[in-house]
Amino acid sequence: MSTSCRALSILNKLLTKNKVVQGKHLHVYRKLAAKVAFNLSDIGEGIREVAVKEWYVKAGDKVSQFDNICEVQSDKASVTITSRYDGVVSKLHYKVDDIALVGKPLIDIETDSDIVEGANDVTETVDKPIMEETKTRQDEHVEESHNEAFCIPSVRRLAKEHKLDLANIKGTGKHGRILKEDVLKHIQGPKPTKVPVTDEARIEPIKGFKKAMVKTMTEAMKIPHFVYSDEIKVTELSKVRSKLRESQDTKLSLVPFFVKAVSNALQRYPIINASVDEHCENIIYHKSHNIGIAMDTALGLAVPVIKNVENLSIMEISSELQRLIKNGKDGNFSPSDLSGGTFTVSNVGSIGGTYTKPLILTPQVAIIAVGATKIVPGFDSSKNIIAEEIINISGSADHRIIDGATMARFVKVLKKQLENPYLLFLNM
């Protein structure tokens, strides 16, 4: 055999050997576009679903890490989602106003990926070799050709566990495929009868902050409330406020004074700054005074939180309050703005009213509602009639762990500071 023939024979053997690795045929040895399913990550605070408010990308757009992908609205906050990958957007899984689930794909992104010899551990989101894809499609075709219900094995197993006949379940997936959601809906049974709709009626789904209010108020009504109310003279406080507004040249409402007075009173009665666990078996005493301010925003009732009030001055409280009010108008609260509250103040007086019965926001154990200020006739120390500026407050407490005497003493400390506002500065 000539030298050239012998060399050709050796080369053929090497090529044949390299086509098989441990008995497995290699189907690809090239650079492919890997399709990565970019899942909606955990936003925190127990949020499991969000509404897609706005997309910043579309299919075909090139994105880099940290580029804005979309803005989503939960029942607690508005959050901007950013990309974790460099690549090209191949698919948006939701439309604007659709509900996206945490942990489920939000978009698909195609990225560059080197698939090398023997690479059998490619993630499920990466396009698989051509021969394996063909086999999968053939398997699906075989399953479709059977008279059995069209679904994947895990769904068939779920139905079997609940002793369900798949023939009685209508599939909503592609080509009539029965999805896990279809089986779960079948297990839950039929939905309640829909409310009749007339031509004049307008239907609006409950979502966002309204959905949060449904949940929190339903939980609140499980608590045995009692209400303690009182009247507070804020004549002197209004004078101090006016002087501070002039000297600081800034907006300053009465709310920061109330918030600081609440914090000072909480130091004397820490049980009112507490919370209880789900079964009311333990009381958790909080060191920080994280005071929520119930607000009427464009998106509905929201309760953003001013953190660590015990360490803030009245002007610092005012500054943080203005920031939260602006975020409320823009509908752009962050998750941090709306989390961690230990006590709540509701300024219903900004709209009107005197006394009210505020509902506690679980797992908190108390809340104060402030009514509108009004001018009434009063008496000075010489019993002369003078004009007094007063405000009414109503405090609700969880009667399972707070008694009426404790709440009355708490309000008494609060009232003393607001009627003698210089005491507020002594506690700073």
C-alpha positions in Angstrom: 0.0 0.0 0.0 1.4 3.4 -0.9 2.1 6.0 1.7 -0.8 8.2 0.5 -3.3 5.4 0.6 -2.1 4.4 4.1 -2.6 8.0 5.3 -6.1 8.2 3.8 -7.1 5.0 5.6 -5.9 6.3 9.0 -7.7 9.6 8.4 -11.0 7.7 7.7 -10.7 5.7 10.8 -10.1 8.8 12.9 -13.2 10.5 11.4 -15.3 7.4 12.0 -14.1 7.2 15.6 -14.9 10.9 16.2 -18.5 10.5 15.0 -19.3 8.4 18.1 -18.7 9.3 21.7 -19.5 6.5 24.2 -22.0 5.1 21.7 -23.9 8.5 21.3 -24.1 10.1 17.9 -23.2 13.8 17.7 -25.7 15.8 15.8 -24.2 19.3 16.1 -20.8 20.8 16.4 -21.5 24.5 15.7 -22.5 27.8 17.3 -26.3 28.0 17.9 -28.6 30.6 19.2 -29.8 29.4 22.6 -33.3 30.4 23.4 -33.4 31.4 27.1 -36.8 31.7 28.9 -36.4 34.8 31.0 -38.7 34.1 34.0 -40.4 36.8 36.1 -38.4 36.7 39.4 -39.7 36.9 42.9 -40.6 40.5 43.7 -41.0 39.8 47.4 -43.8 40.5 49.9 -45.6 37.3 48.9 -46.5 38.7 45.5 -47.4 35.8 43.1 -48.8 37.7 40.1 -48.5 41.1 38.5 -50.2 43.0 35.7 -48.0 44.1 32.7 -48.4 47.9 32.5 -45.9 48.6 29.6 -43.4 46.9 27.4 -40.1 48.6 26.6 -39.1 46.0 24.1 -40.7 44.0 21.2 -39.8 40.8 19.4 -36.6 41.3 17.4 -35.1 44.0 19.7 -31.6 43.6 20.8 -31.1 43.8 24.6 -28.2 43.9 27.0 -28.0 43.1 30.7 -29.8 45.6 32.9 -31.8 47.1 30.0 -35.4 47.8 30.9 -37.8 45.1 29.7 -41.2 46.1 31.0 -43.0 47.7 33.9 -45.4 45.6 36.0 -48.0 46.5 38.6 -48.6 44.2 41.6 -51.3 44.7 44.2 -48.6 46.5 46.2 -46.2 48.3 43.9 -45.0 49.2 40.5 -41.7 47.6 39.4 -39.5 47.9 36.4 -38.1 44.6 35.2 -34.6 44.6 33.7 -32.8 42.0 31.5 -30.3 39.5 32.9 -29.0 38.5 29.5 -27.5 39.9 26.3 -29.3 38.8 23.2 -32.3 39.3 20.9 -35.9 39.2 22.2 -37.7 36.4 20.3 -41.1 36.3 22.1 -43.2 38.3 24.5 -45.3 36.0 26.6 -47.9 38.6 27.6 -49.7 41.6 26.3 -50.3 44.9 28.1 -52.8 44.4 31.0 -52.2 40.6 31.0 -51.5 38.9 34.4 -48.0 37.5 34.6 -47.1 34.9 37.1 -43.9 34.9 39.2 -41.6 32.1 38.2 -43.1 31.8 34.7 -41.5 33.0 31.4 -41.9 36.7 30.8 -40.0 36.8 27.5 -37.7 34.6 25.4 -34.2 35.8 24.6 -31.9 34.3 22.0 -28.3 34.3 23.1 -25.1 32.9 21.6 -24.1 29.4 22.9 -21.3 27.0 21.9 -22.6 23.4 21.9 -19.5 21.1 21.8 -18.9 17.4 21.4 -20.6 15.3 24.0 -22.6 18.2 25.4 -25.7 16.3 26.6 -26.5 18.7 29.5 -27.8 21.6 27.5 -30.6 23.3 29.5 -34.2 22.8 28.5 -34.5 26.4 27.2 -31.7 25.8 24.6 -32.7 24.5 21.2 -32.0 20.8 21.0 -30.2 19.0 18.2 -32.2 18.5 15.0 -32.5 14.7 15.2 -33.8 14.9 18.8 -36.3 17.6 17.8 -37.6 15.4 15.0 -38.1 12.5 17.3 -40.0 14.6 19.8 -42.3 15.9 17.0 -42.9 12.3 15.9 -43.7 11.3 19.5 -46.2 14.1 19.7 -47.7 13.1 16.3 -48.1 9.5 17.6 -49.9 10.8 20.8 -52.2 13.0 18.7 -53.1 10.0 16.5 -54.3 8.0 19.5 -57.9 8.2 20.7 -56.5 9.0 24.1 -56.6 12.6 25.5 -53.8 14.8 24.2 -51.6 15.8 27.2 -48.2 15.4 28.6 -47.5 12.5 31.2 -47.4 14.8 34.2 -50.9 16.1 33.4 -52.1 12.5 32.9 -50.6 11.6 36.3 -52.4 14.6 38.0 -55.7 13.5 36.5 -55.1 9.9 37.6 -54.4 11.0 41.2 -57.7 12.8 41.3 -59.5 9.9 39.5 -60.6 12.2 36.6 -61.5 11.0 33.1 -59.5 13.1 30.7 -62.1 12.6 28.1 -64.4 14.9 30.1 -61.9 17.7 30.3 -61.6 20.3 27.5 -58.0 21.2 26.6 -57.2 24.9 26.1 -53.7 24.3 24.8 -52.4 24.2 21.2 -54.3 21.7 19.1 -56.6 21.0 22.0 -53.8 19.8 24.4 -55.0 19.4 28.0 -52.9 21.6 30.2 -52.3 21.4 34.0 -54.5 24.5 34.4 -57.4 22.7 32.7 -57.2 19.8 35.2 -57.0 22.1 38.2 -60.0 24.1 37.0 -61.9 20.9 36.6 -60.9 19.9 40.2 -62.1 23.3 41.6 -65.4 22.9 39.9 -67.6 25.4 38.0 -67.2 29.1 38.6 -70.0 31.0 40.5 -72.8 32.3 38.3 -71.9 35.6 36.6 -73.7 38.8 37.6 -76.2 39.8 34.8 -74.9 42.6 32.7 -77.1 45.2 31.2 -76.3 47.5 28.3 -75.7 50.4 30.8 -73.3 48.4 33.0 -69.6 48.6 32.9 -67.4 45.7 34.0 -64.0 46.4 35.5 -61.8 43.6 36.8 -60.5 43.9 40.4 -56.8 44.3 40.2 -53.8 46.3 41.5 -54.3 48.2 44.7 -58.0 47.4 44.7 -57.2 43.7 44.7 -54.9 44.3 47.7 -57.7 46.1 49.5 -60.0 43.2 49.0 -57.5 40.9 50.6 -56.4 43.2 53.5 -59.9 44.3 54.4 -61.2 40.7 54.3 -58.5 39.8 56.7 -59.1 42.9 58.9 -62.7 41.9 59.4 -61.6 38.7 61.2 -60.1 40.9 64.0 -62.2 41.9 67.0 -61.9 45.7 66.8 -62.6 48.3 69.4 -62.5 52.0 68.8 -61.4 54.8 71.1 -62.0 58.4 70.0 -61.0 61.8 71.4 -60.9 65.5 70.5 -57.5 67.3 70.4 -56.9 71.1 70.4 -54.3 71.9 67.8 -54.4 75.7 68.0 -50.9 76.0 69.3 -49.7 73.3 66.9 -51.0 75.3 64.0 -49.0 78.3 65.1 -45.8 76.3 65.4 -46.5 74.8 62.0 -47.0 78.2 60.4 -43.7 79.5 61.8 -41.8 76.4 60.6 -43.3 76.8 57.1 -42.2 80.4 56.9 -38.7 79.7 58.3 -38.0 76.6 56.2 -39.9 77.8 53.1 -41.4 74.4 52.5 -44.7 72.5 52.5 -45.6 71.3 56.0 -48.9 69.7 56.9 -50.0 68.5 60.3 -49.4 64.9 59.4 -45.6 64.9 60.2 -46.4 66.2 63.7 -48.9 63.4 64.2 -46.5 60.8 63.0 -43.8 62.0 65.4 -46.2 62.2 68.3 -47.3 58.6 67.5 -43.7 57.4 67.5 -43.0 59.0 70.9 -46.2 57.4 72.3 -45.2 54.0 70.9 -42.0 54.2 72.9 -44.1 54.1 76.1 -46.6 51.5 74.8 -44.6 49.1 72.6 -47.5 46.6 72.4 -49.3 49.0 70.0 -46.3 48.8 67.7 -46.4 45.0 67.7 -47.9 42.4 65.4 -49.3 38.9 65.9 -48.7 35.7 64.0 -51.3 33.9 61.9 -53.0 32.0 64.7 -52.5 34.8 67.3 -50.3 32.6 69.4 -47.3 35.0 69.6 -46.8 38.8 69.9 -43.9 40.2 67.9 -42.6 43.5 69.4 -40.9 45.7 66.7 -38.0 47.9 67.6 -38.4 50.2 64.6 -41.4 52.6 64.2 -42.3 52.0 60.6 -45.5 54.1 60.2 -47.7 53.7 57.2 -49.7 56.6 55.9 -53.0 55.6 54.2 -53.3 57.6 51.0 -56.0 58.0 48.3 -53.9 57.6 45.1 -54.9 57.4 41.4 -54.6 53.7 41.7 -56.7 53.4 44.8 -56.0 53.1 48.5 -52.3 52.6 49.2 -50.3 52.6 52.5 -46.7 53.7 51.9 -44.4 53.5 54.9 -42.1 56.0 56.6 -39.3 53.9 58.0 -37.5 54.3 61.4 -39.6 57.4 62.5 -38.1 57.2 66.0 -34.8 58.4 64.4 -36.3 61.2 62.2 -37.0 64.9 62.9 -40.3 66.4 61.9 -38.8 68.0 58.9 -37.2 64.7 57.8 -40.6 63.1 58.2 -42.2 65.8 56.1 -39.6 65.3 53.3 -40.2 61.6 53.2 -43.9 62.1 53.2 -43.7 64.5 50.2 -41.6 61.9 48.3 -44.3 59.2 49.0 -47.1 61.5 48.0 -45.3 62.2 44.7 -44.8 58.5 44.1 -48.5 58.0 44.8 -49.5 60.6 42.2 -47.2 59.0 39.6 -48.4 55.5 40.6 -44.8 54.5 41.0 -44.3 53.1 44.5 -41.4 50.7 45.0 -41.9 47.5 46.9 -39.8 49.0 49.8 -42.2 52.0 50.0 -45.2 49.6 50.7 -43.6 47.1 53.0 -42.6 46.6 56.6 -45.3 48.8 58.3 -45.8 48.4 62.1 -48.5 51.0 62.7 -50.7 53.1 60.4 -52.0 56.7 60.4 -55.0 57.5 58.1 -55.5 61.1 57.3 -59.1 61.0 56.3 -59.4 64.6 57.4 -57.7 65.7 54.2 -61.0 64.9 52.5 -63.5 65.5 55.4 -65.3 64.0 58.3 -64.7 63.9 62.0 -64.8 60.5 63.6 -64.4 57.2 61.8 -63.8 53.5 62.5 -60.5 52.6 60.7 -59.8 48.9 60.0 -56.5 47.5 61.2 -54.0 46.3 58.5 -53.0 42.8 59.5 -50.7 41.7 61.0 -50.5 45.1 62.7 -52.6 45.5 65.9 -53.6 49.2 65.8 -54.4 52.2 63.6 -55.2 55.9 64.1 -57.5 57.9 61.8 -57.3 61.7 61.9 -60.4 63.8 61.1 -60.7 67.3 59.5 -59.6 70.4 61.5 -62.4 72.8 62.4 -62.7 76.1 64.4 -65.0 76.0 67.4 -65.7 78.3 70.3 -63.7 77.5 73.4 -62.6 79.1 76.7 -59.2 80.4 77.8 -57.9 80.3 81.4 -60.0 83.3 82.3 -63.1 81.7 80.8 -63.2 84.1 78.0 -64.6 82.8 74.7 -61.9 82.2 72.1 -61.6 80.4 68.8 -60.1 76.9 69.2 -58.8 74.8 66.3 -59.7 71.1 67.0 -59.2 67.8 65.4 -60.9 64.5 66.1 -59.0 61.2 66.2 -60.2 57.6 66.3 -58.0 54.7 67.2 -58.8 51.1 66.5 -57.0 48.3 68.3 -57.0 44.5 68.2 -59.0 43.6 71.3 -57.4 40.1 71.5 -54.1 41.6 72.8 -54.8 45.3 73.6 -57.3 46.4 76.2 -59.2 49.7 76.3 -57.1 51.2 79.1 -53.9 50.7 77.1 -55.3 52.4 74.0 -56.7 55.3 76.1 -53.3 55.9 77.8 -51.6 55.8 74.4 -54.0 58.4 72.9 -53.6 60.5 76.1 -49.8 60.7 75.5 -50.4 61.5 71.9 -52.9 64.2 72.8 -50.6 65.9 75.3 -47.8 66.3 72.8 -50.1 67.7 70.1 -51.7 70.2 72.4 -48.3 71.2 73.7 -46.2 70.9 70.5 -42.9 71.9 72.1 -42.9 68.5 73.9 -42.5 67.0 70.4 -39.1 68.6 70.1 -38.0 67.5 73.6 -38.5 63.9 72.4 -36.4 64.2 69.3 
